[in-house]
């Protein structure tokens, strides 16, 4: 199977309208899934969920007219309720805040490799995105009014993409993080809006400012790179950020702060923390074992099953209740020089990578 590829152009509202029309069935599926998961997994009753989503929607309208208009277009095109779609678009803040209370979050392995260690001498980003198995996604290729193009993976109904690259040679990979300071009610610019803005940044400094210039509601990790060889990883807590760089041409991040004390935060108790530490150590070891590293070798690393089912290539744990079962939903390899994105629809051990390029 392969993910649908949408080619979106025009104003933000027109892009959202196209998104909503083409992905209507997938958006309806995701909304039904998340409304259930908010209740069952996040322990957040629907009236309270929609109250919080409506508050965030009002804040979002003032934070980014472009994002708001895009979201309004998705609602119009799909025929779905705008407040429910707002809940989907700020689901990171709403769910991850709940995770700080009930310790459920884990998953995702992201990496960057500089030209000095890659076989084709290109800057590469890659990620396994581990999440709710039933979520349905798509690839969004946008042509922005100013001429910049983006190519990214997104969940159907979420504006703009979260893992991807642009025609300025800039790419983004992400990891979920939690801290005891996380609080959705700050109503700061939400995670998916920051991803939207990063992917529309013409240069690395502007992308980093999207993360660091103002405080955040919840913690997150942003791995950002730009050709020819620049890489910056930003661990962000609500009030402070920490910038990390490559070591020996590689950078790997999973789902924990490396030194939380440096950011003055405490990570909530989480019995899944050892899995994040193990995936970090395993990927670092795999990347160090052979140089230079080809895209085919990265594919093999992303299929690694050491520690199964909590491995780099994540699989369901049947011993867990349904709301605690996660898997690798997509695996992505980005060549920022070639402006190509390879993506698997499902765990990479079970799915072939499809390649999509900007301009095609």
C-alpha positions, 0 to 999 in steps of 0.5 A: 500500500502507499499513502495518498499524495495531495498537491495543494496550491492557492491561498491557505483557505483553498489549500485546506478546502482541497485537503478536506475534499480529497481526504474527507473519508480519512478525516472522518475516520481520524475524528471518530478515532481521536474522539474515542481515544481522548476519552479512553486513553486521555481520560478526557470527557467529550464536553471538556475536550470540546471546551478546551478545543474551542478555547484553543481555536480562538487563540489559534485565530489570533496566532496565525491567520494562515493556519486558521484559514487553512483549518477553516478550509479543511472543515468546509471541504470535509463537512466536519465540525470546526471545533472537533477539527481544532481538537484534532489539530491541537491534539498534541497539547491536549493528549500529551498534557493528559499523558503527564498525568497518566504516563502513557507517551512513548515512541518515535526514533529520529536521526540526522546524518551529515554529508561527511558520513553518508554514501552519497554525500547528502544531508539526510533526515530519517524517522520512525513515527510511532503512534496510534495504529489506526491513524490514517495519513497522507503526503501533502505537497504544497505550493505556497503563494511566495513560491516555496514548496513543501512535502510532508507527512500529516495525519488527515485533517491536521494542517500542514504536515509534521515530518517533511522538507521544503524547496529551500533544502530544510527538513524537520523530524519530531519527537514527543516529550513530556515534563511536569511543567506542561500545561495546555491551558497556556494556549501558546502556539500549538505544536502542529502550528510550529511544524507548519511554520518550520516547514515554511521557513526559508532558512534554519535560523528562522525555523529555530526561532519558531521553536525558541522565540516564545514559550510553549504549552507543552514539551517537544523535540524538533530536529531541523536540518538544512543543506548543505550540512547544518543540523540543530536539535531543539529540546523544548520545555515550556519555558526553556530550550536546549540546542544539541548538535551532531557528534561524528556526523550523526544525531539521534533523538527519541522520547526523553530529555537527555539532561532534564536538569539543564532545563529545570524540569522533571519528566513525569514517572513513565515506565516506558522510559527504558524503551526510549533509552534503548532505542536511542542507544541501539540506533547510535550503535547501528549508525556507528557500525559502518561508514559511510551510510547509504539510504538502504542501510538506513532503511535496514536500521529503521527495520531493526527489531532489537527489543521487539515489540518496543524496538526501533521498528515498533509493533503492537504489544498484545499484552497491553490494553488497546489504548496502550498499543502503539506501532510504527505508522510511517517510516520516513527518509529525507534527502535534503539535497535531492529534495526527496522523501521516502515513506512506508505506509506502516512498519517498514518491515512490512511495507515498501518505501515509496519515493516522492520528490518536490516538483513531481 
